[in-house]
Structures are given as C-alpha cells and as structure tokens.
Amino acid sequence: MYSASILVADDETTICESLKRALEKDGHQVDIVHDGKAAIASIGNKFYDLVITDLKMPGAGGLDVLRRAREESPETAVFIMTSYSTVETAVEAMRLGARDYILKPFLHDDVRISIQNALAAAKLTRENALLKAELRKKPHSTGAFVGDCPQMKQIYRMVEKVAGTDSSVLITGESGSGKELVARAIHDGSSRATEPFVAINCGAMPPELMESELFGHVKGAFTGAVNARAGLFQEARGGTLFFDEIGELPLDLQVKLLRALQEKEVRPLGSNKTIKTSVRILTATNKNLQREVDGKRFREDLYYRINVITIELPPLRARGADIEKLTRHFLSVFGPRINPKVKSIAPETVELMKNYRWPGNVRELENVMERALILSETDTLTPDTLPDKVNATPPAAAAENNAGALEAAMDGKLSIDDYIKRFIQKHESAHKEKEIAKMLGISRKSLWEKRKRWGLERPAARKEDE
C-alpha cells in the first residue's frame, strides 16, 4: 500500500490522536483538525486521498465537509463518523458521495481495512485515468523491444540488472530511439510493476506550468487554481516517475527537483506543508548532459543524483541487422488494423529501408511502415509505398552513411551495381564480409547474393577470417 495523505476531523482529541497513530504505522501522512471550518480550510489548501470526518462538530458539520471535499477534488474518498446514526443521515451521506459510514465506537482494525479498500479503489481509478491518457497520446503501441543486434542484447542485460534495484537510471540516445520503452521495461521488471508508471516530457510543457504539474498546488495558488490538485509525484506514489528530455528542465526547477529527490518530499505550490513521496526516478535525454553541466545549463549535483546508472541507446542506423526484424514487427502490429490484406514486404522494399539512414530512428521507421500500409493496394508492400526520401536512397549513399564517407560520392559515370562491385573488390582484402556489408548498409546475405550473381570469389586469405 502506498503512502496516502489523510485528513482526520473530529472534536474528540483522543479519537484523532489514536487514528493518527494507527494510520502513521501503515505509512500514511495524517493531518488532524478539531472543527468543521478547519477541515474545510485544510481541504481547500491541500489535496487529500482520504478525509475522515465526524458528523457533528463545531463550526461546520461532517456533511458540509463532505460537500466541500467533493467540490474540491471528486477523487478524494470521504468517511463519515458518528455516534448518532439514523437512516436519514446515512442515506444523505451516501447520496452526497461518502465512501463509508462508521459508527462509534469502532475497532481500529476494521477502520484500517475500510481505508485500505478505499485507497485501493482510488488507486485503480487513478491508474485507469493515466492509462486512458496514455492511450490517447499513443493510439497504437509498438510493444516490447525488437532486435537482437549485439548493442541491444547488452541493453537487455542491463535492463534486467537494474530493474531489481531502486537506483536512478539515466537513459541516453537520439530522439525516437526508444528511451521510454527502456524506462517502461525497467519499471515492468521491478518490484514497483503493479504501481503507476507516470511519464512527463520536460520539453513539451510550458515552464510556468511544470512546477504545479510536478508538485501539485493548493486552491488559489495562482490565477485559475480553483481547486487543489495533486502533482505527478503524488500520482506516481509507490511507482516510477519518468522524466523524458530531462535536459530541457529549467534551472530553477532543477533546484526544486533536486531537493525533492534528496528529501523524498514535495511542497505543493502555495502550500506551507510538505508531502512525503515514494517514487523511483528514471530520466532520459538526447543531449550530452556532461556538456550541459560544463556550460552551466544543467546542475552538476542533479546530474550526479540522476546518473547513478547510464543506459545508452544506439541509433537505428547502427542497428542495420535489426531493420528487417523491426519492419516485420510493425507489419504484424499495424497490418491487421490498417490494411489486413497486406501480408508481406517485398525484398526490394526491405533493401531500400536498410539503405536509408533513419534520422528519426525507430519512431520514423514506425511512421513509414504505417504510411506504407495505408497506401498499399496489394498484399505486398512495394517500394512505391515508401516516402521519396527512403525510396531514393541508393546503396552507394548508404555506404557513405555507414562507412563514414569512406568513398567519395558517385560521379555519375558508374551504375550503382558497378559502384558496389568496385567497392567490394577494393575493400575485400582488408575487411571481413560482415564489415563490407555494414559499410554498404546491406545484409550479409544480400552481399553473398550479389557476389554469386557477379561471380566474385572471396580472396583465400580473407576466407580464413570468416
């Protein structure tokens, strides 16, 4: 059970104190007040997961507290306590939205079970809302990792090792390379897997809204704050909070985030009270954070706090062997929904996709596959379904991309096949077969087929190296 924020309102001090002790033993944060007006004021100044209020109190009654709690935050659960039960008051309390109706005197264990049930239901409601929000942002899922190149196998091993810890992990890599997938895999493999995974893109949110989004706010904290609101640290309680593009976080918020990580507590905007947190922090960036630190654009102390473990994702152009596997994966994911008649990808289509540099990485490949499925009029994805930028990339250009400009651009006097043949002949004495294939941006099988078609034998001295 995660640590919840609870308000107990009763004019009987002994009941307040005994409930506070019992609930704090369960790890909850408990505030107590002794009259209805104070309860209503507290609800307006802070978000509570649960309010336990006596029915009859000075200043305002329990039903008034219940109404205000429902107005301020409908997701807050409210328990009504009373020594004077009547059917009418019980019915009215339930009609107004009370979660439970408790008769005094009561057994603390019974109340604790009711509280656990209420918090579990609230957690499920919150997770459903988060899931729906994620589905709205991502109408289709790319699923788990796809690829078995050496770099990805190393990442799989690293994810497996760090998932079982609570250490902070910094995931680096170009945009579209799958950083959030790695974060989700770490969360799913951890002891927090049944708790929320909450993601925030630091580069997509206006800086003036980010503090409230992270830490929450009280009613009236700023213009438009008509209700108290829990922040993402509270939403992620017990689970994982993922900061995507952490390098975009403004310096003033870096200070506040560092304090939250060090103290394991947050202060909602406009409040004078702190709230304990229990979250695992994962971060990602496409920037060189060490360079950002050197340029005074990122705090060094925060950098070391989030960079306990680093996982670096390779760009798709360095994962040439995985491109065909990814295209077939996306065909199986999107095909049945977008264009069920498409069952295969033409070899020349796959070859063109292998030759392309993919500056947008896996995300770009995903989009290209979706586009191809939409445009395809046959049961096979042919080159004419690809964007011009992919369709127009010859193997010679791929060789330049993957070999780091080992060869000058074609001068127009050679055909592409002649260029590839000369390229192979020039480098075969110094490079292994797999190295030449990588330079050309093609598979080893494709290279072997070209050799066979052109009658090119491997030098005897190099055959021994294969």
TORFIGU-969683 format. One line per 3 residues: number of its first residue (from 1); their letters; for each residue x, y, z of C-alpha. Coordinates in steps of 0.2 Angstrom, whole numbers, plus 5000, padded with zeros to 4 digits. Example, Ala and Ser with C-alpha at 12.3 -4.5 7.8 and 13.67 -1.06 7.14 Angstrom:
2
1) AS) 5062 4978 5039 ~ 5068 4995 5036;
end
This chain:
466
1) MYS) 5000 5000 5000 ~ 5007 5017 4995 ~ 5008 5032 5007;
4) ASI) 4992 5041 5007 ~ 4988 5059 5013 ~ 4974 5058 5025;
7) LVA) 4964 5072 5035 ~ 4955 5067 5051 ~ 4942 5079 5058;
10) DDE) 4934 5076 5075 ~ 4932 5087 5090 ~ 4936 5072 5101;
13) TTI) 4955 5073 5103 ~ 4958 5055 5109 ~ 4950 5049 5093;
16) CES) 4960 5060 5082 ~ 4976 5055 5090 ~ 4973 5036 5091;
19) LKR) 4968 5036 5072 ~ 4984 5046 5068 ~ 4995 5034 5077;
22) ALE) 4987 5019 5069 ~ 4987 5026 5051 ~ 5005 5033 5053;
25) KDG) 5010 5015 5057 ~ 5004 5010 5040 ~ 5015 5023 5032;
28) HQV) 5002 5036 5029 ~ 5004 5055 5031 ~ 4990 5061 5043;
31) DIV) 4984 5079 5047 ~ 4971 5082 5061 ~ 4959 5096 5065;
34) HDG) 4945 5098 5078 ~ 4931 5108 5070 ~ 4922 5108 5053;
37) KAA) 4928 5125 5047 ~ 4946 5120 5050 ~ 4943 5104 5040;
40) IAS) 4935 5114 5025 ~ 4950 5126 5026 ~ 4963 5111 5025;
43) IGN) 4954 5103 5011 ~ 4955 5120 5001 ~ 4974 5121 5004;
46) KFY) 4979 5103 5001 ~ 4975 5088 4991 ~ 4970 5073 5002;
49) DLV) 4967 5055 4996 ~ 4955 5052 5011 ~ 4945 5063 5023;
52) ITD) 4938 5055 5039 ~ 4926 5067 5047 ~ 4914 5067 5062;
55) LKM) 4896 5070 5058 ~ 4893 5083 5072 ~ 4907 5096 5075;
58) PGA) 4909 5114 5080 ~ 4909 5127 5065 ~ 4903 5115 5052;
61) GGL) 4896 5098 5051 ~ 4903 5082 5043 ~ 4890 5084 5028;
64) DVL) 4897 5101 5025 ~ 4915 5094 5025 ~ 4909 5080 5013;
67) RRA) 4901 5093 5001 ~ 4917 5104 5001 ~ 4928 5088 4998;
70) REE) 4918 5083 4983 ~ 4918 5100 4976 ~ 4937 5102 4978;
73) SPE) 4943 5085 4972 ~ 4930 5072 4967 ~ 4943 5058 4968;
76) TAV) 4945 5061 4987 ~ 4937 5047 4997 ~ 4927 5053 5012;
79) FIM) 4922 5043 5028 ~ 4908 5049 5040 ~ 4910 5045 5058;
82) TSY) 4896 5047 5070 ~ 4889 5041 5087 ~ 4871 5045 5082;
85) STV) 4866 5035 5067 ~ 4850 5037 5058 ~ 4844 5030 5042;
88) ETA) 4841 5048 5035 ~ 4859 5054 5039 ~ 4867 5038 5032;
91) VEA) 4857 5039 5016 ~ 4861 5058 5014 ~ 4879 5055 5017;
94) MRL) 4880 5041 5004 ~ 4869 5052 4992 ~ 4882 5066 4993;
97) GAR) 4896 5053 4989 ~ 4903 5047 5006 ~ 4913 5031 5003;
100) DYI) 4909 5024 5021 ~ 4899 5027 5036 ~ 4907 5022 5053;
103) LKP) 4898 5020 5069 ~ 4907 5025 5085 ~ 4914 5016 5095;
106) FLH) 4924 5006 5082 ~ 4938 4994 5081 ~ 4954 5002 5073;
109) DDV) 4957 4986 5063 ~ 4940 4987 5055 ~ 4943 5005 5050;
112) RIS) 4960 5001 5043 ~ 4953 4988 5032 ~ 4940 5000 5025;
115) IQN) 4953 5013 5022 ~ 4964 5000 5013 ~ 4949 4996 5002;
118) ALA) 4945 5014 4998 ~ 4964 5018 4994 ~ 4965 5003 4983;
121) AAK) 4949 5008 4974 ~ 4956 5026 4972 ~ 4972 5020 4966;
124) LTR) 4964 5009 4952 ~ 4953 5024 4947 ~ 4969 5035 4945;
127) ENA) 4978 5021 4936 ~ 4964 5019 4924 ~ 4964 5038 4921;
130) LLK) 4983 5038 4917 ~ 4981 5023 4906 ~ 4967 5031 4896;
133) AEL) 4978 5047 4895 ~ 4992 5036 4888 ~ 4981 5028 4875;
136) RKK) 4975 5045 4869 ~ 4993 5050 4867 ~ 4998 5033 4859;
139) PHS) 4984 5026 4849 ~ 4994 5011 4844 ~ 5008 5003 4854;
142) TGA) 5025 4997 4847 ~ 5026 4983 4860 ~ 5041 4977 4868;
145) FVG) 5059 4978 4862 ~ 5063 4971 4845 ~ 5080 4967 4839;
148) DCP) 5095 4956 4843 ~ 5110 4965 4837 ~ 5124 4965 4850;
151) QMK) 5121 4983 4856 ~ 5103 4978 4860 ~ 5107 4962 4869;
154) QIY) 5119 4972 4880 ~ 5104 4984 4884 ~ 5093 4969 4888;
157) RMV) 5105 4963 4901 ~ 5107 4980 4908 ~ 5089 4982 4910;
160) EKV) 5087 4966 4919 ~ 5101 4970 4931 ~ 5095 4987 4936;
163) AGT) 5076 4983 4936 ~ 5078 4975 4953 ~ 5086 4990 4961;
166) DSS) 5079 5007 4966 ~ 5094 5016 4959 ~ 5091 5031 4947;
169) VLI) 5094 5027 4929 ~ 5099 5040 4915 ~ 5094 5034 4898;
172) TGE) 5103 5042 4883 ~ 5100 5042 4865 ~ 5094 5051 4850;
175) SGS) 5076 5056 4848 ~ 5065 5041 4843 ~ 5077 5028 4848;
178) GKE) 5066 5020 4861 ~ 5071 5028 4878 ~ 5053 5027 4885;
181) LVA) 5052 5009 4880 ~ 5068 5006 4891 ~ 5061 5015 4905;
184) RAI) 5044 5005 4905 ~ 5054 4989 4904 ~ 5064 4994 4919;
187) HDG) 5048 4998 4928 ~ 5039 4982 4922 ~ 5053 4972 4928;
190) SSR) 5054 4980 4946 ~ 5045 4977 4962 ~ 5035 4993 4958;
193) ATE) 5027 4985 4942 ~ 5010 4985 4950 ~ 5011 5003 4954;
196) PFV) 5009 5018 4942 ~ 5022 5022 4929 ~ 5020 5041 4926;
199) AIN) 5029 5050 4912 ~ 5032 5069 4909 ~ 5040 5076 4894;
202) CGA) 5051 5091 4901 ~ 5052 5099 4883 ~ 5034 5098 4879;
205) MPP) 5027 5108 4894 ~ 5027 5127 4897 ~ 5040 5130 4911;
208) ELM) 5027 5141 4921 ~ 5015 5125 4922 ~ 5029 5112 4926;
211) ESE) 5031 5116 4945 ~ 5012 5114 4948 ~ 5012 5098 4937;
214) LFG) 5026 5090 4946 ~ 5022 5095 4964 ~ 5004 5100 4964;
217) HVK) 4995 5116 4970 ~ 4983 5122 4983 ~ 4967 5131 4979;
220) GAF) 4971 5149 4975 ~ 4990 5146 4972 ~ 4989 5156 4956;
223) TGA) 4976 5163 4944 ~ 4965 5148 4938 ~ 4969 5137 4953;
226) VNA) 4951 5135 4958 ~ 4954 5118 4966 ~ 4968 5109 4975;
229) RAG) 4977 5097 4964 ~ 4989 5083 4967 ~ 5005 5083 4957;
232) LFQ) 5014 5069 4947 ~ 5025 5065 4962 ~ 5009 5060 4971;
235) EAR) 5001 5052 4956 ~ 5016 5040 4955 ~ 5017 5036 4973;
238) GGT) 5024 5019 4975 ~ 5029 5018 4957 ~ 5040 5026 4944;
241) LFF) 5041 5044 4938 ~ 5050 5046 4921 ~ 5057 5062 4916;
244) DEI) 5059 5062 4897 ~ 5071 5075 4890 ~ 5077 5080 4907;
247) GEL) 5090 5091 4899 ~ 5075 5104 4895 ~ 5071 5106 4913;
250) PLD) 5074 5125 4918 ~ 5087 5128 4931 ~ 5075 5135 4944;
253) LQV) 5065 5119 4943 ~ 5081 5108 4943 ~ 5085 5115 4961;
256) KLL) 5067 5111 4967 ~ 5068 5093 4959 ~ 5085 5090 4967;
259) RAL) 5078 5095 4984 ~ 5063 5083 4981 ~ 5074 5069 4977;
262) QEK) 5086 5072 4992 ~ 5072 5075 5005 ~ 5060 5062 4997;
265) EVR) 5046 5075 5000 ~ 5037 5089 4989 ~ 5029 5105 4993;
268) PLG) 5013 5109 4983 ~ 5013 5126 4975 ~ 5006 5139 4988;
271) SNK) 5007 5127 5002 ~ 5017 5128 5018 ~ 5016 5109 5021;
274) TIK) 5027 5095 5013 ~ 5021 5078 5007 ~ 5031 5063 5009;
277) TSV) 5035 5054 4992 ~ 5040 5036 4987 ~ 5044 5035 4969;
280) RIL) 5058 5028 4958 ~ 5066 5041 4947 ~ 5071 5037 4929;
283) TAT) 5077 5050 4917 ~ 5081 5052 4898 ~ 5089 5064 4887;
286) NKN) 5095 5066 4869 ~ 5108 5079 4875 ~ 5125 5077 4881;
289) LQR) 5122 5081 4900 ~ 5140 5082 4904 ~ 5142 5096 4891;
292) EVD) 5127 5104 4898 ~ 5134 5104 4915 ~ 5151 5111 4908;
295) GKR) 5140 5125 4900 ~ 5131 5129 4917 ~ 5115 5124 4909;
298) FRE) 5112 5109 4920 ~ 5116 5107 4938 ~ 5131 5096 4942;
301) DLY) 5123 5090 4958 ~ 5107 5085 4950 ~ 5117 5077 4936;
304) YRI) 5126 5065 4948 ~ 5109 5062 4958 ~ 5100 5055 4942;
307) NVI) 5116 5047 4934 ~ 5119 5033 4945 ~ 5117 5021 4931;
310) TIE) 5118 5025 4912 ~ 5110 5016 4898 ~ 5115 5022 4881;
313) LPP) 5103 5018 4866 ~ 5111 5016 4849 ~ 5103 5025 4834;
316) LRA) 5094 5014 4821 ~ 5107 5017 4808 ~ 5120 5007 4819;
319) RGA) 5107 4993 4821 ~ 5106 4988 4802 ~ 5104 4970 4806;
322) DIE) 5088 4974 4816 ~ 5079 4985 4802 ~ 5071 4970 4793;
325) KLT) 5065 4962 4810 ~ 5058 4979 4815 ~ 5048 4981 4798;
328) RHF) 5041 4964 4800 ~ 5036 4968 4818 ~ 5027 4984 4813;
331) LSV) 5018 4974 4799 ~ 5011 4962 4812 ~ 5006 4976 4824;
334) FGP) 4998 4988 4812 ~ 4993 4977 4797 ~ 4978 4969 4805;
337) RIN) 4971 4986 4810 ~ 4976 4997 4795 ~ 4976 4986 4780;
340) PKV) 4973 4967 4784 ~ 4976 4962 4766 ~ 4994 4966 4767;
343) KSI) 5004 4950 4772 ~ 5022 4953 4766 ~ 5036 4966 4762;
346) APE) 5044 4965 4745 ~ 5063 4961 4747 ~ 5067 4977 4737;
349) TVE) 5057 4987 4749 ~ 5067 4980 4764 ~ 5083 4983 4755;
352) LMK) 5078 5002 4752 ~ 5074 5003 4771 ~ 5090 4995 4776;
355) NYR) 5099 5008 4765 ~ 5091 5023 4772 ~ 5099 5032 4787;
358) WPG) 5084 5034 4798 ~ 5087 5051 4807 ~ 5071 5049 4816;
361) NVR) 5076 5032 4822 ~ 5063 5018 4827 ~ 5049 5031 4828;
364) ELE) 5052 5036 4810 ~ 5053 5018 4804 ~ 5036 5015 4813;
367) NVM) 5028 5030 4804 ~ 5035 5025 4787 ~ 5028 5007 4790;
370) ERA) 5011 5015 4795 ~ 5011 5026 4779 ~ 5016 5011 4768;
373) LIL) 5001 5001 4774 ~ 4989 5015 4771 ~ 4995 5017 4753;
376) SET) 4997 4999 4748 ~ 4984 4992 4736 ~ 4991 4975 4735;
379) DTL) 4995 4961 4748 ~ 5014 4966 4747 ~ 5022 4982 4752;
382) TPD) 5032 4988 4737 ~ 5044 5002 4735 ~ 5031 5014 4728;
385) TLP) 5023 5015 4746 ~ 5038 5022 4753 ~ 5042 5041 4755;
388) DKV) 5053 5048 4742 ~ 5067 5051 4754 ~ 5068 5032 4758;
391) NAT) 5064 5026 4740 ~ 5078 5037 4733 ~ 5092 5031 4744;
394) PPA) 5104 5021 4734 ~ 5116 5008 4742 ~ 5131 5020 4737;
397) AAA) 5123 5033 4748 ~ 5121 5020 4762 ~ 5139 5015 4760;
400) ENN) 5144 5034 4763 ~ 5132 5034 4778 ~ 5138 5018 4787;
403) AGA) 5156 5019 4782 ~ 5158 5037 4787 ~ 5162 5043 4769;
406) LEA) 5175 5030 4766 ~ 5171 5033 4747 ~ 5168 5049 4738;
409) AMD) 5150 5051 4730 ~ 5147 5043 4713 ~ 5152 5055 4699;
412) GKL) 5138 5049 4688 ~ 5149 5039 4677 ~ 5146 5022 4685;
415) SID) 5130 5012 4688 ~ 5125 5008 4706 ~ 5129 4990 4703;
418) DYI) 5146 4994 4696 ~ 5149 5005 4710 ~ 5145 4992 4723;
421) KRF) 5155 4979 4714 ~ 5171 4990 4713 ~ 5168 4994 4732;
424) IQK) 5168 4976 4736 ~ 5184 4972 4726 ~ 5193 4987 4734;
427) HES) 5190 4983 4752 ~ 5188 4964 4752 ~ 5207 4961 4755;
430) AHK) 5207 4972 4771 ~ 5189 4969 4778 ~ 5179 4954 4783;
433) EKE) 5162 4950 4774 ~ 5152 4957 4788 ~ 5162 4973 4789;
436) IAK) 5159 4976 4770 ~ 5141 4973 4772 ~ 5140 4985 4786;
439) MLG) 5149 4998 4775 ~ 5137 4996 4761 ~ 5122 4996 4773;
442) ISR) 5116 4979 4767 ~ 5114 4962 4775 ~ 5127 4948 4773;
445) KSL) 5115 4938 4764 ~ 5112 4951 4751 ~ 5131 4954 4749;
448) WEK) 5133 4935 4746 ~ 5119 4935 4733 ~ 5127 4950 4724;
451) RKR) 5144 4940 4724 ~ 5136 4925 4717 ~ 5127 4935 4704;
454) WGL) 5143 4944 4698 ~ 5154 4928 4700 ~ 5165 4937 4713;
457) ERP) 5175 4925 4724 ~ 5182 4929 4741 ~ 5201 4930 4742;
460) AAR) 5208 4915 4750 ~ 5217 4925 4763 ~ 5201 4933 4769;
463) KED) 5191 4917 4769 ~ 5200 4910 4784 ~ 5195 4925 4794;
466) E) 5176 4922 4791;
end
